[in-house]
Amino acid sequence: MQPSKPRLTFAQIINMNVGFFGIQYSFGLQQSAVNPIYDFLGASPDEIPLLNLAGPVTGLIVQPIIGALSDKTWHPRFGRRKPYFFIGAMLCSLALFLYPFSSALWMAVGLLWILDVGNNTAMEPYRAFIADKLNDDQRPTGFQTQSFFTGLGQTLANVSLFVFPIFFLGKTGAIPNWVFASFFLGAICSVGTIWWSMRTTPEIPPTEDELRHMRSSPLNLFSSFIEIGRAIGSMPRVMWQLGLVYLFQWYALFCYWQNSSKSVALSVWKTTPVENSTLYEEAVGWTGLVNGWYNIVTFLSAFALVWFVKKSSPKIVHFVCLVLAGIGFILFAFIENKYLLFPAITGFGIGWASMMGIPYLMVVPSIPKERYGVYMGIINMMIVIPMTLQTLTFGFVMEHWLQNDSSYAIVFAGVLLLLAAAATLLIKYKPADGEVVLASSGH
């Protein structure tokens, strides 16, 4: 059993996770604003998946490396995880500031790669930060606080797509001026919130044994690849089982994010970017509001899920949330009344709150604490491999199976989430200290 760590107050848990708000504002812009920018710059629907390759590839490469490096990092002043928070936040802010100035498709794609490197560098240590700082009984609150800030940050990003066009009119080149305002705000949020978390939350110094372990295997880029390989070789079975869930879950989410605006334009406005760009801009703005709503649901439900986890188990909670999300996607694609999109996407809001926190509760009890960083990076590999697969295959699926119809893509995503829910029931994991285990939970 691991030694007890000091209990943090709720305010302290909030402070340590404020930086997640800025990271998720940036991700919210990626989900809802980047693909419309590609549309404005002339990309066709079947090109969109490949143009989004930056996210999964950088996540696949950057997060495990950063995790392994942060496990081996310690500085009395700068800490273990904090240096990576700061470097990632600076890259994010720079890319967000420059992004609206994209004058060609290649420039937008290049900046997306830089933005994703920054996001992944900042986000990966945050998962390990929770495991470092909190005992088993406080981890559900810690991880769901990250879900809360995921919802809050992405809500602001998505609502800005609806509100800013009212105040920031006209275009600069091919890009509407409201895009500049959204991305500039993101640049400020990214670095400002990370600074606040770094300022308010000290890290726990490693023990003498941990320091000896760090010194025995010096920090360098090459050794991080060796550590990743060793960690995968000794990976707990629960992580392989979670990988199957993530295969369906994250493939589905990329399908939704790439196609939500075009699906709404087709089902509600009965148009496409080519047929009527003005109406399509209205659809993009409304989709931002709808996506803002599901993120509001996320931060409203995040802490409620902590209660349900303590009353049942993380597995049962995640299963139910995925079912709600899958049904919501399937209904979403057929709705012609723009106001009915909000109740349909509510299921995904609850599911998103679970996706951003609950699975980690099944994994952390099986991970040795000196490897928190590298294993959190490997979990992210399980997220980005399906995303990479989606970017490489979904263009073919869209063109040959789904008739290049974005509404069909959303239905396809809903079916995949239901398959992810079924795969969740197959997970068997070691309960955390004090966790209630139901007879039906399959442990």
Summary of the structure (lengths in Angstrom):
residues: 443
radius of gyration: 20.9
end to end distance: 19.3
largest distance: 66.2
contacts: 1711
relative contact order: 0.17
helix: 78%
strand: 1%
